[in-house]
Structures are given as structure tokens and as C-alpha cells.
Amino acid sequence: MDNPPSRQMEEPGGRGSPSDAGLGPRLERRFGRNRDSHFDARPLPTASLADLSLVRFEEEYLPGALEPEALAANQRTTRERLAAAKMIVAVDDPVPTVSGVVVLGRQPHDLLPGAYAQFLRVEGTEYGDPVADAEACRGPISKVVRRLDEKFSAHNRVAVDFLSAPVEIRRSTYPLDALGQLVRNAVMHRTYEDSTAPVHAYWFDDRVEIASPGGPYGAVTTDNFGAEGLVDYRNPNIAEAMRVLGLVQRFGFGIPAARRSLRDGGHPDLEFKVSASQVRCIVRARRTAP
């Protein structure tokens, strides 16, 4: 579905070749624009427009960002729209940003080595136990998140109770909406600047662990992590793109919503192990029937 890479889409000299005329002033302008920006708005000098899927931008991103009437009336060029969405630095400097590569990249992990998620289904309760299923979930952020959703759904068993009520009762091992919220939270808030590790989603026999590279950010600290109503954004442009793509609906509600789903399903409360380099969330299996 994606447009094939084309040299016509790149600036002269390709990926910021040192032989480009006027490279010094152009880099100065580029980094001057982004010096005080969040990391996800900064350019990736090794990337070019050929690394982004313009089809994905036109068919997936823009319809979520603009109403159909506004989209039809909007006469901006594709580059102008990409710049407005912070997917490239600027119209006259169309180098993809970190968020552009994460959201629209054909192979984001080639440019950002940690831009993927690793799923493992472990047969046991300890690290080092046999692995029944493993997949590196790669691609743009929407594909990564939805592939993790699929893996969780495939491994989530449903028990049917015919005896304790007049109608059958179906109970899943874990509430998928809770796992989905936690995965989205991990992908949204991970660091791309300080780590090349992926997001990890490990499913053991007695728990699911979801680990996000990077510790708390901004107003969120190791002491107040998980407190309701408290939110800050390491990657505000990626967060907005996830909203536009329909991956999240309301910011700051992921952890409270997951806690509510787990509580309603009879699970222990979420556990967090928070350090300066990682946030690990632990979802325990249900102890007793709700």
C-alpha cells in the first residue's frame, strides 16, 4: 500500500550528505528551530522523506486530524501538512522528525533502533523459563500497538461458567482493555533519546509485565508515579499522533482505567517498579472469582 521509495522525494544529496552545498547553515537553521523542542520534534539527519509513508499520512493520519470538509477545503501541499503535523522539520527543510519516523516510518527501527516492541509468552513464572511464543512487533506505532493487541488476544483464555448463574458467565484471564491501556501508555511515554531498548511485554503463567524504557518524566516522579490526574509528556507530538490515529482517546486516563478494569475483574492492584531508566508495570492474575 505504501508508495515505493523514490529519489525524487529526497533533497539533493540524499540523507544529509556532507557534500551538500550550504550544509552548515542548513543544519544551523534546522537545530536552531528545534533546540528547545521535545526530542520527538527534533530531526533525524540520517532520514529522508523516502523513509516516510506518504500514503499512510494521507489515508490514516489526515482523516483523523481534520474533518472531511476541512480536509477537502485544505489547499496545503503534502509538505506543508507534514510540517504542520511536526512530521518533518519544515517545508524548506523536509527532514523527518523523530515523531515522523515513529508514526509514518516504513522501517522505524532502522533509524531508531528501539522503535519496536518485544512480546514473549513464557511457560512458567521465572525469567529463563521456556518461551512458547516470541515476536518483535515492528513498524509504525499504530502497527506496533495493534500487533501487541493481537498477541494479547491470542493468548487470553476465556473460562465459561455454566453453574453459578442462570446464564453462562465468561471470564478472560485478563481484561484486554486494561492490557491495551498499559501498552499504549508504555509506547507513548518511552524514551527514544536515552535508550535503544524496545518496549517489553512478557506474559508469564501468573502475571503480565510491561516495561517501558525511560524513567518518569517532568512532573511525574518515582514517588508519585501512577497518581490519578498526574500526567506529563516526554513525547507530546507522538501522544497527539496516537490520539489522531484513534489509539488513545483521553490523555491521563490510561492507568486509572486499567486499574478499574482489573479491580472489577477481581485482580490485585497494578504494581509498578520505577527507576531512572525504566518503568515496569506488573499485572497479576486473578486470585479469586469476582
VEXKOLNU-914078 format. One line per 3 residues: number of its first residue (from 0); their letters; for each residue x, z, y of C-alpha. Coordinates in Angstrom, 3 decimals, m for minus. Each point is the difference from the previous one (the first is absolute). Layout:
N
NUM) A) X/Z/Y | ... $
END
This chain:
290
0) MDN) 0.000/0.000/0.000 | 2.926/0.703/2.341 | 1.564/m2.725/2.068 $
3) PPS) 3.323/m1.076/m1.550 | 3.044/0.989/2.066 | 0.868/m2.657/2.530 $
6) RQM) 3.096/m0.391/2.132 | m2.295/m1.221/2.776 | m1.336/3.529/0.280 $
9) EEP) 3.440/1.467/0.714 | 1.891/0.152/3.239 | 3.152/m2.162/0.296 $
12) GGR) 2.800/1.622/m1.944 | m2.371/1.589/m2.543 | 0.227/3.752/m0.535 $
15) GSP) 1.884/1.029/3.109 | 3.181/m1.845/m0.889 | 3.025/1.172/2.044 $
18) SDA) 0.544/m3.630/0.960 | m3.213/m0.052/2.053 | 0.634/m0.835/3.637 $
21) GLG) m0.977/2.854/2.262 | m0.375/2.464/m2.875 | 1.376/2.932/1.995 $
24) PRL) m2.571/m0.154/2.818 | m2.797/m0.657/m2.492 | 0.922/3.031/m2.091 $
27) ERR) 0.266/2.085/3.166 | m3.512/m1.037/1.020 | m1.305/0.561/m3.513 $
30) FGR) 1.363/3.512/m0.445 | m0.665/0.870/3.634 | m3.689/m0.635/m0.634 $
33) NRD) 0.032/2.171/m3.077 | 2.544/2.706/0.790 | m2.654/2.678/0.482 $
36) SHF) m2.479/m1.359/m2.537 | m0.886/1.460/m3.357 | 2.136/m1.399/m2.776 $
39) DAR) m2.848/m2.120/m1.378 | m0.140/m1.953/3.293 | 3.699/m0.843/m0.053 $
42) PLP) 1.311/m3.415/m1.025 | 1.645/m0.829/m3.299 | 2.801/m2.358/1.104 $
45) TAS) 0.430/m1.297/m3.563 | m3.635/m1.201/m0.091 | m1.632/m3.159/1.323 $
48) LAD) m3.542/m1.310/0.306 | 0.506/m1.731/m3.330 | m0.003/3.465/m1.610 $
51) LSL) m3.571/0.677/1.173 | m3.203/m1.388/m1.478 | m1.901/m1.562/2.881 $
54) VRF) m2.881/m0.697/m2.379 | m0.298/3.725/m0.695 | 0.049/0.679/3.733 $
57) EEE) m2.695/m2.568/0.767 | m2.258/0.682/m2.989 | 0.404/3.744/m0.631 $
60) YLP) 1.279/1.698/3.134 | m1.690/m1.787/2.893 | m3.576/0.190/m1.399 $
63) GAL) 0.400/3.782/m0.176 | 1.535/0.245/3.457 | m2.546/m2.115/1.905 $
66) EPE) m3.718/m0.656/m0.227 | m0.787/m3.573/m1.150 | m1.230/m0.999/3.448 $
69) ALA) 3.069/1.413/1.709 | 2.270/m1.622/m2.561 | m1.652/m3.390/0.529 $
72) ANQ) 0.258/0.332/3.776 | 3.589/1.255/m0.051 | 2.230/m2.901/1.003 $
75) RTT) 3.306/1.754/m0.590 | 2.626/m1.703/m2.095 | 1.034/1.476/m3.329 $
78) RER) 3.217/1.305/1.542 | m1.939/1.654/2.811 | m2.272/1.668/m2.525 $
81) LAA) 2.948/1.120/m2.116 | 1.680/1.509/3.046 | m3.198/1.756/1.099 $
84) AKM) m0.296/1.531/m3.471 | 3.704/1.038/0.158 | 0.837/m2.087/m3.030 $
87) IVA) 2.753/m1.773/1.972 | 2.065/1.157/2.963 | m1.402/m2.466/2.535 $
90) VDD) m1.203/m3.576/0.396 | 3.407/m1.077/1.310 | 1.808/2.089/m2.623 $
93) PVP) m1.998/m0.433/m3.235 | 2.061/2.288/m2.201 | m2.184/2.021/m2.399 $
96) TVS) m0.268/3.715/0.588 | 0.116/2.594/m2.758 | m3.804/0.185/0.021 $
99) GVV) m0.210/m3.792/m0.093 | 2.118/m0.092/m3.152 | m1.866/2.900/m1.639 $
102) VLG) m3.451/m1.422/0.781 | 0.562/m3.767/m0.216 | 3.269/m0.428/m1.845 $
105) RQP) 0.224/m2.361/m2.960 | 2.584/2.275/m1.667 | 0.286/3.114/2.203 $
108) HDL) 2.360/1.783/m2.390 | 2.594/m2.757/0.469 | 0.298/1.005/3.663 $
111) LPG) m0.965/3.686/m0.276 | 1.212/1.199/m3.409 | m2.390/2.963/m0.140 $
114) AYA) m3.126/m1.968/0.901 | m1.739/0.343/m3.360 | m1.474/2.660/m2.300 $
117) QFL) 1.086/1.046/m3.479 | m2.709/1.014/m2.483 | 0.753/1.831/m3.258 $
120) RVE) m2.354/1.286/m2.695 | 1.960/2.717/m1.769 | m1.055/1.128/m3.468 $
123) GTE) 0.673/3.681/0.477 | 0.383/2.562/2.736 | 3.718/m0.179/0.773 $
126) YGD) 2.290/m2.443/1.726 | 1.840/m1.811/m2.768 | m2.989/m0.131/m2.369 $
129) PVA) m0.889/m3.456/m1.395 | m1.417/m2.522/2.467 | m3.148/m1.797/m1.186 $
132) DAE) m0.401/m2.292/3.011 | 2.196/m0.906/2.948 | m0.385/m2.441/2.835 $
135) ACR) 1.754/m0.650/3.275 | m2.891/m0.862/2.319 | 1.452/m2.512/2.461 $
138) GPI) m1.302/m2.197/2.770 | m1.695/0.562/3.355 | m1.449/3.440/0.555 $
141) SKV) m3.576/m0.999/m0.905 | 1.181/m1.316/m3.378 | 2.089/3.121/m0.678 $
144) VRR) m2.899/2.350/0.712 | m2.559/m1.987/m1.980 | 2.341/m0.366/m2.964 $
147) LDE) 0.441/3.773/m0.076 | m3.795/0.340/0.104 | m0.184/m2.273/m3.032 $
150) KFS) 2.630/1.977/m1.902 | m1.803/3.280/0.673 | m3.308/m1.492/m1.093 $
153) AHN) 1.505/m1.393/m3.205 | 1.390/3.384/m1.040 | m2.943/2.139/1.115 $
156) RVA) m2.049/1.040/m3.024 | m3.714/0.675/0.285 | m1.592/2.687/m2.190 $
159) VDF) m3.736/m0.224/m0.702 | m2.038/3.185/m0.515 | m3.352/m0.592/m1.753 $
162) LSA) m0.841/3.636/m0.771 | 0.173/2.236/3.062 | m2.646/m1.796/2.105 $
165) PVE) m3.113/m2.168/m0.475 | 2.016/m3.046/1.078 | 3.528/m0.892/m0.951 $
168) IRR) 2.792/1.275/2.249 | 3.142/m2.062/0.528 | 3.175/1.708/1.147 $
171) STY) 3.260/m1.789/0.768 | 3.361/1.624/m0.627 | 0.637/m0.211/3.743 $
174) PLD) m2.187/m1.079/2.934 | 1.331/m3.433/0.881 | m0.965/0.351/3.635 $
177) ALG) 2.307/3.020/0.299 | 2.935/m1.840/m1.577 | m0.686/m2.984/2.226 $
180) QLV) 0.018/2.138/3.141 | 3.287/1.619/m0.968 | 1.676/m3.313/m0.820 $
183) RNA) m1.058/m1.446/3.349 | 1.305/3.077/1.764 | 3.344/m0.310/m1.803 $
186) VMH) 0.363/m3.714/0.780 | m1.071/0.384/3.624 | 2.312/2.870/0.908 $
189) RTY) 3.122/m0.805/m2.022 | 3.262/m0.683/1.791 | 1.578/m3.444/m0.120 $
192) EDS) 2.871/0.988/2.269 | 1.705/2.781/m1.937 | m0.639/m0.870/m3.641 $
195) TAP) m0.044/m2.975/m2.334 | m2.009/1.909/m2.617 | m3.502/m1.227/m0.865 $
198) VHA) m3.174/2.050/m0.030 | m0.278/1.562/m3.456 | m3.250/0.517/m1.912 $
201) YWF) 0.644/1.808/m3.295 | m2.902/0.741/m2.353 | 0.793/2.766/m2.489 $
204) DDR) m2.306/1.451/m2.655 | m0.845/2.991/2.190 | 0.417/m1.280/3.551 $
207) VEI) 0.615/m2.911/2.354 | 2.901/0.165/2.441 | 0.184/m2.256/3.053 $
210) ASP) 3.253/0.105/1.962 | 0.642/m1.554/3.392 | 3.525/m0.498/1.389 $
213) GGP) 0.512/1.833/3.269 | m0.947/3.494/1.039 | m2.609/1.100/2.542 $
216) YGA) m0.050/m1.808/3.323 | m0.725/1.032/3.587 | m2.617/2.719/0.322 $
219) VTT) m0.165/0.346/m3.793 | 2.587/2.421/m1.406 | 0.880/1.526/m3.347 $
222) DNF) m1.961/3.099/1.022 | m3.263/m1.648/1.093 | m0.024/m3.032/m2.303 $
225) GAE) m3.492/m0.702/m1.343 | m1.816/2.000/2.680 | m3.367/m1.543/0.879 $
228) GLV) m0.180/m1.896/3.259 | 3.778/m0.290/0.331 | 1.434/m3.514/m0.049 $
231) DYR) 2.928/m1.933/1.424 | 1.259/m3.506/m0.684 | 3.462/m1.065/m0.986 $
234) NPN) m1.340/m3.559/m0.410 | m2.883/m0.443/2.470 | m0.006/m3.799/m0.234 $
237) IAE) m0.101/0.041/m3.796 | m2.780/2.606/0.196 | m2.022/m2.262/2.289 $
240) AMR) 0.581/m2.979/m2.289 | m1.275/2.013/m2.963 | m3.144/0.772/1.989 $
243) VLG) m0.460/m3.665/0.926 | 0.438/m1.028/m3.636 | m2.628/2.508/m1.149 $
246) LVQ) 2.470/2.149/m1.938 | m0.878/3.082/2.058 | m3.057/0.827/2.090 $
249) RFG) 0.737/3.117/2.031 | 3.435/1.389/0.814 | 0.717/3.604/m0.849 $
252) FGI) m2.740/0.321/m2.634 | 1.949/m0.993/m3.119 | 1.251/3.377/m1.161 $
255) PAA) m3.227/1.914/0.843 | m2.057/m2.669/m1.799 | 2.262/0.184/m3.062 $
258) RRS) m0.221/3.787/m0.042 | m3.786/m0.151/0.147 | m0.223/m2.493/m2.868 $
261) LRD) 2.324/2.083/m2.154 | m1.860/3.206/0.767 | m3.343/m1.625/m0.829 $
264) GGH) 1.477/m1.214/m3.298 | 1.265/3.425/m1.046 | 3.699/m0.667/0.617 $
267) PDL) 2.508/2.473/1.426 | 0.880/m0.508/3.640 | 2.649/m2.520/0.968 $
270) EFK) 3.593/1.168/m0.112 | 2.638/m1.250/2.408 | 3.762/0.189/m0.303 $
273) VSA) 1.330/m0.880/3.437 | 3.625/m0.471/0.999 | 1.873/m1.832/2.721 $
276) SQV) 0.381/m3.049/m2.239 | m3.215/m0.150/m2.051 | m3.630/1.035/m0.221 $
279) RCI) m1.241/0.453/m3.557 | m3.709/0.514/m0.715 | m1.086/1.414/m3.374 $
282) VRA) m3.521/m0.475/m1.370 | m0.688/2.260/m2.978 | m2.371/m0.879/m2.816 $
285) RRT) m3.378/1.718/m0.116 | 0.123/3.500/m1.493 | m3.681/0.478/m0.667 $
288) AP) m3.101/m2.163/0.266 | m1.553/0.095/3.495 $
END
